[in-house]
Amino acid sequence: MGDETKRIKLLVESKTRNNGQISALFVAGIFQRLQNILYYIIDELEGNPTRKAGDFPNSVKEKAELVISGMHIGSVEAELMISDSQMCLPGSVTYGEKALLIADEILVNVSQEKDIAQALSKTVKNEHRLTRVLHELDAIWPDEQSEYNVGLGFGKQKIMSLQPSHKHVFRNMLSRQPENVEKSVVGRLMEVRVDQRRSFQIDTFEGVVTCTYAQDLEDRIIENIGRLVLIRGIMALEKGGKYALRLVNEKSIEDLGLLPLDKIRMKGRSLNLKEPILLEVIYEDDQYWVSNDKFHLRGYGSTLKTAIEDLNEEIEILWEDYVETGLEQLSRDAMNFRKELIALFGGEKSNANI
């Protein structure tokens, strides 16, 4: 994919001020809201738990941090570009590029005044997150009293004028109350409360997720303390204004023997794996030890997240030693291992030149 798929085009023109003067704060606010829109969409693509507050995870930021790649003063005509911080195979697209495609689909639906609820739910299924995206776009979209004309274009699309007459589409969508959404997480079950609040925590790759459960699930929860589990439930806003994953029945919790790792970091970049790496996890003396014998991987840390980060460094070393090195330096066994590594990242085992 070319650089055009990584760009956002913005045009702001003054309707009332002399000499076309445009508020720097107004433009900076649009920049921030465009950045937030991409972050929310990538949050959805990654399947991260919904957060009521707090910053976006680094795994989200690195995929679509915007930089200014062009600017013309008078009317403000700016070009923003997502930083090249994610690896992907030739012919595929990064999460940042996917986020721009989704943002463009939202823009087109709003501009055409379609019944966008059904169309948008196919791309951003989490209604809480979709609401936040719409709030950001609503703040950018001018109304009839606005001092400025605004145009936007995502990816390869040309700049589209944001017509004030279409702003009601946001108001209709934002008047709907978000519904609870289904969610699943994997990690180690810990810190169970058995009082009336009935909650426990899961230590996951991305951090700790709080879960709640019904009284009839108490024995099932307790028997899995310290184990690796898959939790399915409804992500909902609980008392106190915090989100938690609410378990529905006994099928909501599944004991796992090994922990599947489906994405990794390499040289500061994120990469989805073609198939998950299955990790053995040992927790002793307040430390996690994670390992995979097939790829000779080891990692440890005080949290599951830090242990995975340590393991990622091992993957990076393997990549340097077996893939980036000259083929003439590899033995036959090393060549076979190299093919396995390449296949793990979505390449063909038979292709030794990736």
N, C-alpha and C positions, 0 to 999 in steps of 0.2 A: 504494500500500500504506500502511496506517495504522501508527501507532507500535507497535501490538501485535505486529507482525511483527518488531520490533527488540528485544524484551524477553526477559530471562531471569528467571524467578521461582525463588527459593530459600527453603526453609523448613528450619530447624535447631531441633530440640527436644531438651532434655536428658532422659535417662532415669534418671540416678542422682544428679545434684547437687541440693542444696537450692536452693529459690527459682529454679529454672530457670536457674542460672548457666551460661554458655556461654563457652568459651575464645575470646578475640579472635583468637589465633593460628590456631586451628582454622578459624574463619570466613574469615580473610584467606587461608589456604591454599586454601580452596575457590574464593574469588574468583580467585586466580592461576591455578588449574588450569582453571577455566572460560574464562579469557582465552586460555590456551594452546591449549585445544581449538579455539576459533574460529580462532586463528592457523594451526594445523596444517591445518585444513580449507581455509582460504583459500589457503594455500601450495599445496595440491593443486589448487584451482580455477584458480589462476594458472599452474599447470604449472611451478613453480620447481624447480630442481635440489634434490635431497635434501642436507641438510647434517647432518653428524654432530654439530657443535657450533656455537656462535655465536648471535647474536641474529637475530630475524626481520627481513626487509627492511622498510623504511619503507612500501613499496607494500602490504605485508600489514597492517601495524599500522594504517594510516589507514582501512582498510576495516571494522575491527571492534573498535576500542578501547572497552572497557567503562567506563561511568560509573554510579555509584549514583544511581538515580532515586527510591528509596524505601526506608525502613528502619523496622522496628518492633522494639522491644526487649522482652524477656521471653523467649519463644522468639524466635529471630532469624528474622524474615520480611523478606527483602530483595528488591528489584527492581533489576536491572541493565539497562542499555540501551546498545546500540551507538551510538557517536557518529555524527552525520549527516555523514560525511566523503566520501561517494561520490555522484557524479551518476548518475542513470539516467532513462530516458524514462518518461513516464506509463504505468502498467499493467505495468511490468517491475519486477524486484527487484534490489537491489544484491548484491554478493558477501557482505556481512555478513548480509543476510537469507537468502541461499542457505545460508550456513554454519549458521544457526540451524535451517533446515529439515532439513539433513543430520544435525545433532546430535540433533534430535528423532527422526529415523528410527532412529539408532543406539540411543537411549534406549528407544524402543518395542520394538525387536527384542530387546534384552537383557532387558527386563521380561517379555516373552512367552516367554523361554527358547527362542527359535527357533534353528535352525541359522543363525547370523548371518554365518558366513564368506562365503557366496555373496551374501547381501543387501548386506553392507557393502562388498564388493569392487566393486559397481556404483557406489558413491558416492565412496569413497576407494580408488582403484585401486592407489596406491603403498603396498605393504605395510609399508615402513619407517615411513611417515607414519601409517598406520592403527594400527600398533603403539603409536606415541607417543600417539595419541588414546586408545586403550584403556588405556594406563598411567595417563593423567590421570583418566579416568572410574573406573578401578579404585581409585585413591587417594581419590576422593570417595565411592564406594559403601561404605556401612557393612557390617561383618560382624556376626556374632552377639554378639561381645564389645564392640562399639562402645558408647560412652557416649551416643551421639546417634542420633536418628532424622533422616533427611535426605530432603527432597523437592525435585524439580526440575521445571521446565516451560520449554520453549524456544518462543519465538514466541507464537502464539495459544493453545498448549496449556495446560491447567490443570496445577497442580502434581501430579506423579506421585510417589508414595512409592517410594523405592529400597529394595526388600525384600532383607534380608541373604541370604535363601535363593537369590537369583539371582546372587550374586557369583561363583559357580563358573563362570558363562558367560565371564567375563573370563579366569579362570585357564586355561580350556580354549583360548581364543583365543591368549593370550599364550605358551602353551607351544609354539606353532607357530613355526618359524623363518621370518623374512621371506624371500621369494624375490626374485631380481633383477628389476628392472622396466625396461621400455622407456622411452626418453626421447629427445627431439629438441631441439636448440638451434640458433639462428642467430647468426652474428657473424663476426668477423675472426679467421682462424687465425694464431697467433703462437707463438713460443718452442718450437720442436720439439726434442725430445731423441731422438737416434738411438743411444744406448747401450742396454744391456740393459733399462733401465726403459721405454724407448719411450713417451714421452708428449708431449703438446703442450697448448697452452691456447687457448681461444676467448674473445675479448673480446665479451661479450654486453650487451644492454640492462640486465641486472641485475647485471653484474659478470663476473669471470673464472671460467670452468668448465674444470677439468682433464679431459683425455681420454687414454686409453691405446689402443694399437693393436698388431696383430700385425706381425711382421717383413715379411711379404709385402705389407703396405700402405705400407711406408716411402716408396717412390717416389711413390705417390699423395698422401701427406701432404706431402712436400717440394715437389711441384709446385704446391701450393695455399697455400704460405706467403704471408701478406700478403693473401690474397683473402677475399672474403665467401663463406661456406659454410653449408650446412645439414648438421648432424651428427646422425645417428641411431645409437643404441647402447643398451647395457644399463648402467644406473646401478648400480654395485656397490661394495661395500666392499673397498678394496685393502689391501695390506700397509701398516702404519703407522697404520691406523685412519681413513683418509680415503676419502671417496667420489669416484669418477671415472666418467666416461662411457666405457665400453669399446666400441670399434668392432668389428664382427663381420666385415664383408666390404667390398668396394669400393663396394657400394651404400650403405654407411653414410655416405659423404661426397658431397655434391652442390655443385658450383660455382654461386654465385648472381651474377647481374649486378647486381641491385638488392636492397636490404635491406627486407623487409616490416615495417612498424611497425603493430601491431594494437591498441595501447592507449596512451593519453597521460594526462598530468596537466594539469588546468586549475584555477587558483585553489586549489591544494593538494588537489584531488580527482582521483580516478582515473576514467577513462571508457574502456570498450571501444569500438572503432570498428566500424562495420558492415562496412567493407571496409578492408584494410590500406592505409596510405600507403606507396608504394614510394619508397625513399630511395636517392639516389646517395651513395656514401661514398668520400671521398678521404682518404688518410692520408699526410701530409707533415710533415716537421720535428717528429715526435712529437706531432702534433695530428690529430684527426679533424675533417673537414668533411663535414657531412651536409646534403642539400638535396632539395627536391621542387619542380620548376618549376610544376606545375599549381596548387599552393596558395601559391607564393611563399615557401617555408619555407627557412630557413637556420639552422644551428647548428654550434658547434664546441666542442671540449674535448680534454683530454689522454687521456680514455678514451671509449669509445663511450657509456657511461652518462651522463657529463657533457655530451657533445655532444647527446644526446637531451634532456636536461634543458634545455639552452639552446634547442633547437628548440621545446620545449613552451612556452616563454615567447613565442615568435613566434605559436604557435597561439592563445594566450590573447589576444594583442593583436589578431589577426584577428577573434576572436570578439567582442571589445569593439567593434571598428570597424564590423563588418558585421552582427552579429546583435543586439547589445544597443542599438545606436544606433537613433534614430527612422527609420522607413521613408521619411519625406519627405526625408531628407537623402541618400538613395542614388540614384545614377543607374541607368539600366537595366542597364548592365554590372555595376554593384555589386550590384544585386538578383539577377542571375543567379549571381554569385559567392556571395552569401549563401545561395542555395538549395543550391549545391554543398556549402557548409560544413555546413549543416543535415543534408543527406543523408549526409554523412560520419559524423555522430554518430548515425545511425539514424533520422532524421526523413524526412519526405517532401519531395522537391524542390519540390513544388507548394505546400507549406504555408509561407507566409512569416511566420507568427505564432508559431513555436516560440521 
